[in-house]
Amino acid sequence: MGFRFFRRVGGNKGWGLNMSGSGVSSSYRSKYGSFGSKGFSIRTGIAGLSFRSSWGSKKSKGSGALIYFVVIVLIFLGYLSILIVYNAV
């Protein structure tokens, strides 16, 4: 495992800029994970364990957008179900 330089400049409501040795990118952080211009990571709830992937890798070119869409839909459905349960009580 190698060393990695990383700096995040926080923005408003989860948006921010990430600065690293390979350049600058933007991202959005939520309690479920982080979605950015270079890829995404999903938190598992277990300390130190997360799933990370980049968009358009050579092995899975084009599947990154599909995964991003599925994650967004799942977050929306979870939020919608919480609203329905909260209003039913």
C-alpha positions as CSV (number, residue, x, y, z in Angstrom):
1,M,0.0,0.0,0.0
2,G,1.4,3.4,-1.0
3,F,1.1,6.9,0.4
4,R,-1.6,9.1,-0.9
5,F,-1.9,12.9,-0.7
6,F,-5.5,14.2,-0.5
7,R,-7.0,17.5,0.5
8,R,-10.7,18.4,0.5
9,V,-12.0,22.0,0.5
10,G,-15.5,21.8,1.9
11,G,-18.3,23.6,0.2
12,N,-21.9,24.1,1.1
13,K,-24.3,21.2,1.8
14,G,-21.9,18.4,0.9
15,W,-20.4,19.8,-2.2
16,G,-16.6,20.3,-2.3
17,L,-13.4,20.3,-4.2
18,N,-10.8,17.5,-3.9
19,M,-7.2,18.2,-4.5
20,S,-4.7,15.4,-5.0
21,G,-1.4,14.7,-6.8
22,S,-3.4,13.8,-10.0
23,G,-5.5,17.0,-10.1
24,V,-8.6,18.7,-8.9
25,S,-12.1,17.3,-9.0
26,S,-15.5,18.1,-7.5
27,S,-17.7,15.7,-5.4
28,Y,-20.8,15.5,-3.3
29,R,-20.7,13.8,0.1
30,S,-23.7,12.4,1.9
31,K,-24.1,10.0,4.8
32,Y,-24.4,7.1,2.2
33,G,-21.2,7.9,0.4
34,S,-19.5,10.2,-2.0
35,F,-20.2,10.8,-5.7
36,G,-17.7,12.8,-7.8
37,S,-16.5,13.5,-11.3
38,K,-13.8,10.8,-11.1
39,G,-15.8,8.1,-9.4
40,F,-17.8,7.1,-6.3
41,S,-17.6,5.4,-2.9
42,I,-20.3,3.8,-0.9
43,R,-20.1,3.6,2.9
44,T,-20.9,0.3,4.5
45,G,-21.4,1.4,8.1
46,I,-18.4,-0.6,9.2
47,A,-15.5,1.5,10.3
48,G,-12.7,1.5,7.7
49,L,-14.7,-0.5,5.1
50,S,-16.2,1.2,1.9
51,F,-16.6,0.3,-1.7
52,R,-14.8,2.6,-4.2
53,S,-14.9,2.6,-8.0
54,S,-14.1,5.0,-10.8
55,W,-16.2,6.0,-13.8
56,G,-15.5,4.4,-17.2
57,S,-12.7,2.0,-16.3
58,K,-11.4,-0.1,-19.1
59,K,-13.0,-3.3,-17.8
60,S,-16.5,-1.8,-17.2
61,K,-16.7,1.1,-19.6
62,G,-20.2,2.6,-19.5
63,S,-21.4,0.7,-16.4
64,G,-20.4,3.6,-14.1
65,A,-23.3,5.7,-15.2
66,L,-25.6,2.8,-14.6
67,I,-24.4,2.2,-11.1
68,Y,-24.6,5.9,-10.4
69,F,-28.2,6.0,-11.6
70,V,-29.2,2.9,-9.5
71,V,-27.6,4.3,-6.4
72,I,-29.5,7.6,-6.8
73,V,-32.8,5.8,-7.4
74,L,-32.2,3.6,-4.3
75,I,-31.5,6.7,-2.2
76,F,-34.7,8.4,-3.5
77,L,-36.8,5.3,-2.8
78,G,-35.4,5.0,0.7
79,Y,-36.1,8.6,1.4
80,L,-39.7,8.2,0.0
81,S,-40.3,5.1,2.1
82,I,-39.1,7.0,5.2
83,L,-41.5,9.8,4.4
84,I,-44.4,7.4,3.9
85,V,-43.7,5.6,7.2
86,Y,-43.3,8.8,9.1
87,N,-46.6,10.2,7.9
88,A,-48.4,7.0,8.5
89,V,-47.5,7.0,12.2
